[in-house]
Each structure stands twice: as structure tokens, then as C-alpha cells.
Amino acid sequence: MKAIQITALDGPTAVELLDVPDPVPADGQVLIRVHAAGVAFPEVLQTRGLYQVKPDLPFTPGAEIAGEVLSAPEGSGLVAGDRVAALCLLGGFAEQAVAPVSETFKLPDSVSYEQGASFIFNYGTAYFALIERGHLQPGESVLVHGAAGGVGTAAIQVAKAFGAGRVVAVTSTAEKGAVALEAGADEFVLADGFKDATVARGKVDVVVDPVGGDRFTDSLRCLAENGRLLVIGFTAGEIPTVKVNRLLLNNVSVVGVGWGASVLARPGAIAAEWDAMEPHLASGALRPVVGPTFPLAEATQALLTLDERRATGKVLLTP
């Protein structure tokens, strides 16, 4: 079969499309014909050897897929032909992949493969951030940074589906603001000057921040009393610091959100998140924003789209 392989740690331009053996499922694994594979920032880091997961070279990246079941263990509840989304962690940038039964989920008929491959990482992260770590309450207001990206659009929709009263998107351009509004945000403000624009409309209860960098302090200033700033990542590159007197004086909290480290250490955690969100996925309240989509042969372009911060929605490969 065809697969993308990382053969050297020289960045996205060094990945190769190669012929490799078909995967053989082990006990407890599902074999899936991949129709779409999600591309995420960890895969960009893996091309440079900068991610915490460092498989021996060469290897096939790709953690999140959607496709058609080719085979599944008896008693798994899955049969050949089922449409599924799955977390395979590695091997997804290929025509076939294997994933654990415990992290393979049937897709509602109304959800495309492209949407399915855009769901588990981003929406799981958003759910874990807002509900499990941020304890979002009905009627609370939420500010979302990077709101036109995959995690950002997921956070907008999870917030609204689980009762947020007002969701404000922060984007770098008006064009990206339009993407955030289409995803379900009530309004958007531009990143340049977002603090003043937000505070003028009323401080917020929760800030979702996958960006980091020099926005951090101004995000704290946007919080109402008892507000929570959810630290999801640092796509801006710089890891910010906080003077903790700001937390004390304003009765606000900074909350770490390490989705992968948490759910992979808790058997059944991903399935529980899927079960909580699946009714909203089936109803259309959660509708992944499919971004730039590339064939396997153009994996370098897919990775560079993320690396160069050009993506809106979820970047995908379609074998």
C-alpha cells in the first residue's frame, strides 16, 4: 500500500510517499481502509523530531482517521463495512491503518469521512478543556483564540452545544473571523487589540488559548471574577509566563489542558467523551469545519499549511 513515511528529521519537505507492507491487526485492533486522515501540529513536530513521541525511523505518522472497517475482532460491536472514526496514534497517513477497538467509533450516517477524521482530536481537546478542566456552566461567556483553526472552531461549537451564553472568537483577519462566525461564534474581534475590544463588550468567564505568546497577559485581563484561562498549546511558539499576583488580585485561574496525556492514561476516557458528544455530532450541533484537503502525494503541502499558520478548519489527507 501507499503511505507517507518520515525517513529523516528534516521537516515537512522531507516526508516521502512510499510503498510499504499492509498493516496486520493485532489482538484488539480494527483494520480500516482510510478515507481521510487528520493532520495536526504534532505531526509537524514529528517531522523534526520535536514531539514527545519519537518512533524509530522510518515510520508512518497520522494519529486520527476515518474510513471503512475491513476487519474487526469478534464481539467488538464492529463489522466489515462499518463507517468509523478512530484514533490510531501512528500509521494514519496511509491507505490502510489499524486502531484499537476501544478508540474506534461508528460515525453517524450524516457525518462524512472528512468530518469524522476532524473530530476526535480537536473536539476531544475542546470538550476536555471546557467541560472537564474548565467546568463551563450554562450561560457563561467564552473567548476563543485561534478561532478559525481546527481546535478553535471545535471549541466554539462545544461551548455553544454545552450551554455557553456568548462565544467571542479572536482571529488574525476578518476573513478568518467569518470562518469563526460560520462555525457558530456570536461575534469576533481581531487579535490586534482584542483585549480592549473584548472588555468593551463585557469581560468573559472562560478563555480558550491554544496560541500562547504575547496574548497571555491580555487574556487574563479579559476575565471576569472567577474566570478561567485554559492553556491548550503554544502555536505562537513562545511559552508565556504569569505573575501570580494577577490571579490573586482578580480571583482568576490558569488551568492546564493536556488532553492526550490525560485520556491516554485513563482507559475509557476517549469513549466517554465520544458518548457525551455523539448526540450533538449526530444532530449537527457539532459539525467539524473541514479545511484544506490534500491527496497523500501532497502531504508536504498539508504539513506546511499548518506549519505556516495558513489553515482554517481541519487539514486533511485523503488516500
C-alpha positions in Angstrom: 0.0 0.0 0.0 1.0 3.7 -0.3 1.9 5.5 2.9 3.7 8.7 3.9 6.9 8.0 5.8 9.2 10.2 7.9 12.6 8.9 6.9 14.7 11.8 8.2 14.0 14.6 10.7 14.4 17.4 8.2 10.9 18.9 8.4 7.8 18.7 6.3 9.6 18.9 3.0 11.4 15.6 3.7 8.5 13.3 4.1 8.2 10.6 1.4 5.3 8.7 -0.3 6.5 5.1 -0.4 5.2 1.5 -0.9 5.0 -0.3 2.5 3.6 -3.6 3.7 -0.1 -3.6 4.6 -0.7 -3.4 8.3 -1.6 -6.6 10.2 -4.0 -6.0 13.1 -3.0 -7.4 16.5 -5.5 -8.7 19.1 -8.0 -6.0 20.0 -7.3 -4.0 16.8 -9.5 -2.9 13.9 -8.2 -2.8 10.3 -9.5 0.2 8.5 -9.4 1.4 4.9 -8.5 5.0 5.3 -10.8 7.5 3.5 -9.5 10.6 5.4 -6.7 11.3 7.8 -6.4 14.4 10.0 -3.2 16.4 10.0 -2.3 18.0 13.3 0.5 20.1 14.7 2.1 17.1 16.5 2.8 15.6 13.0 4.6 18.8 12.0 6.7 18.4 15.1 7.4 14.8 14.4 8.9 15.6 11.1 11.6 17.5 13.0 11.9 15.1 15.9 10.5 17.7 18.3 7.4 15.8 19.5 7.4 13.8 22.7 6.5 10.6 20.8 9.7 9.7 18.9 9.3 6.4 16.9 12.3 4.8 15.3 12.8 5.9 11.7 11.3 5.3 9.3 7.7 5.5 10.4 4.3 6.5 9.1 2.7 9.4 11.1 -1.0 10.1 11.4 -3.0 9.8 14.6 -6.6 10.3 13.5 -8.5 8.7 10.7 -11.9 7.9 9.3 -12.8 5.1 7.0 -14.4 1.7 6.4 -13.8 -1.3 8.6 -12.1 -4.1 6.8 -11.9 -6.5 9.8 -12.6 -6.3 13.5 -12.4 -8.8 16.4 -15.5 -10.8 17.2 -17.6 -9.3 19.9 -16.2 -5.8 19.3 -19.5 -4.5 18.0 -17.8 -3.6 14.7 -18.1 -5.5 11.4 -16.6 -5.1 7.9 -18.2 -2.2 6.1 -18.9 0.0 9.2 -18.1 3.7 8.8 -15.9 4.7 11.7 -13.6 7.4 13.1 -10.6 6.2 15.0 -7.6 7.2 16.9 -4.7 5.2 15.7 -1.9 7.4 17.1 0.5 6.3 14.3 0.1 4.9 10.8 -2.8 7.0 9.6 -1.2 8.7 6.6 -1.7 5.6 4.6 -4.3 3.6 2.5 -4.9 1.3 5.5 -4.3 1.6 9.2 -5.0 -0.2 12.5 -6.6 1.2 15.6 -7.7 -0.2 19.0 -11.3 -1.3 19.3 -11.6 1.0 22.3 -10.8 4.0 20.2 -12.8 3.2 17.1 -16.3 4.7 16.9 -19.2 4.3 14.5 -19.9 7.5 12.5 -23.5 8.8 12.3 -24.8 8.5 8.8 -25.0 12.2 8.4 -21.2 12.7 9.1 -18.8 12.5 6.2 -15.4 10.7 6.4 -13.7 14.1 6.2 -15.7 15.3 9.2 -15.1 12.1 11.1 -11.3 12.5 10.7 -11.6 16.0 12.0 -13.4 15.1 15.2 -11.6 13.1 17.9 -8.5 15.2 18.5 -10.0 18.7 18.2 -13.4 18.1 19.7 -11.9 15.8 22.4 -9.5 18.6 23.3 -12.3 21.2 23.3 -14.5 19.0 25.5 -11.8 18.2 27.9 -10.8 21.9 28.1 -14.2 23.4 28.5 -16.2 20.7 30.4 -13.7 18.6 32.3 -11.0 21.2 33.1 -12.8 24.5 32.7 -16.1 23.4 34.3 -18.2 25.5 31.9 -21.5 26.5 33.3 -24.7 27.2 31.4 -24.9 30.9 30.3 -21.2 31.6 30.8 -19.2 33.6 28.2 -16.2 32.2 26.3 -13.4 33.8 24.4 -11.6 31.6 21.9 -8.2 32.3 20.4 -7.1 30.8 17.1 -10.8 30.6 16.5 -10.7 29.8 12.8 -8.4 26.8 13.2 -9.3 23.2 14.0 -9.2 23.4 17.8 -10.7 26.9 17.7 -13.8 26.0 15.6 -14.3 22.9 17.8 -14.1 25.0 21.0 -16.7 27.4 19.6 -19.1 24.6 18.9 -18.5 22.6 22.1 -19.1 25.8 24.1 -22.4 26.5 22.4 -23.6 22.9 22.4 -22.9 22.6 26.2 -24.6 25.8 27.2 -22.4 28.8 26.8 -24.3 32.1 26.5 -21.8 34.1 24.4 -18.8 32.9 22.4 -16.3 35.5 21.2 -13.8 34.5 18.5 -10.3 36.0 18.3 -8.9 35.9 14.7 -6.0 37.5 12.9 -8.1 38.7 10.0 -11.7 39.5 9.1 -11.7 36.6 6.7 -10.9 34.2 9.5 -13.5 35.9 11.6 -16.1 35.0 9.0 -15.0 31.3 9.4 -15.4 31.6 13.1 -18.9 33.1 12.7 -19.9 30.3 10.3 -18.7 27.8 12.9 -21.1 29.3 15.4 -19.3 32.2 17.2 -21.6 35.1 18.3 -19.0 37.7 17.3 -15.3 38.1 16.5 -12.6 40.5 17.4 -9.3 40.9 15.8 -6.2 39.7 17.6 -4.6 43.1 17.3 -6.4 44.9 20.2 -8.5 42.0 21.2 -8.4 42.9 24.9 -9.9 46.3 24.6 -12.5 45.1 22.1 -13.5 42.3 24.4 -13.6 44.2 27.6 -15.7 46.9 26.0 -18.4 44.3 25.4 -18.0 42.7 28.8 -15.4 40.5 30.4 -15.7 36.7 29.9 -15.8 33.7 32.1 -13.5 31.4 30.2 -10.7 31.9 27.7 -9.6 29.1 25.4 -6.0 29.6 24.4 -4.2 27.3 22.0 -1.9 30.1 20.9 0.1 31.4 23.9 2.7 34.0 23.2 2.2 37.7 24.0 -1.6 37.4 24.2 -1.5 35.7 27.5 -1.5 38.7 29.9 -4.2 40.5 27.9 -6.2 37.3 28.1 -6.1 37.4 31.9 -7.3 41.0 31.7 -10.3 39.8 29.8 -11.5 37.5 32.6 -14.3 38.3 34.9 -14.1 37.3 38.6 -13.7 33.6 39.0 -12.7 33.3 35.3 -10.6 30.5 33.9 -7.8 30.8 31.3 -7.4 27.3 29.6 -3.9 26.7 28.4 -4.1 24.3 25.4 -0.9 25.0 23.5 1.6 27.4 22.1 1.2 27.7 18.3 2.7 31.2 18.5 5.9 29.5 19.6 6.6 31.4 22.8 5.6 29.9 26.1 4.3 32.7 28.3 4.8 33.3 32.0 2.3 34.7 34.5 2.8 37.0 37.5 0.6 35.2 40.0 -0.4 38.3 41.8 -2.7 38.9 38.8 -4.5 35.6 39.8 -4.8 36.6 43.4 -6.0 40.2 42.9 -8.7 39.3 40.4 -9.7 35.8 41.7 -9.0 34.1 38.3 -7.3 30.8 37.5 -4.9 29.5 34.8 -5.8 25.9 34.0 -3.5 23.4 32.1 -5.2 21.3 29.4 -3.1 18.3 28.5 -5.8 16.2 26.7 -3.5 13.5 25.3 -1.6 12.9 28.5 -4.8 12.6 30.4 -7.1 10.5 28.2 -4.4 8.0 27.2 -3.7 7.3 30.8 -7.4 6.7 31.6 -8.9 3.7 29.9 -12.3 4.5 28.5 -11.8 8.3 28.7 -12.0 8.9 25.0 -15.0 6.7 24.7 -16.7 8.6 27.5 -16.0 11.9 25.7 -17.3 10.4 22.4 -20.5 9.3 24.1 -21.1 12.7 25.6 -20.6 14.5 22.2 -22.0 11.9 19.8 -25.7 13.1 20.1 -24.5 16.7 19.3 -22.5 15.3 16.4 -25.5 13.4 15.0 -27.7 16.5 15.4 -25.3 18.8 13.6 -24.7 21.0 16.6 -21.1 19.8 16.4 -20.1 20.0 12.7 -16.4 19.8 12.1 -15.0 22.5 9.8 -13.2 20.7 7.0 -10.2 22.8 5.9 -7.6 22.3 3.2 -7.7 18.7 1.9 -4.8 17.1 0.0 -4.0 13.7 -1.5 -1.3 11.6 0.1 1.2 12.7 -2.5 0.9 16.3 -1.3 1.5 15.5 2.4 4.3 18.1 2.5 1.8 20.8 1.5 -0.6 19.7 4.1 2.0 19.9 6.8 3.3 23.2 5.6 -0.2 24.6 5.7 -0.2 24.0 9.4 3.4 24.9 9.9 3.0 28.3 8.2 -0.3 29.0 10.1 -2.3 29.2 6.9 -5.0 26.7 7.9 -8.7 27.3 8.7 -10.6 24.3 9.9 -9.0 20.8 9.9 -6.3 20.0 7.5 -6.8 16.5 5.9 -5.2 13.9 3.7 -7.4 11.7 1.5 -5.6 8.4 0.5 
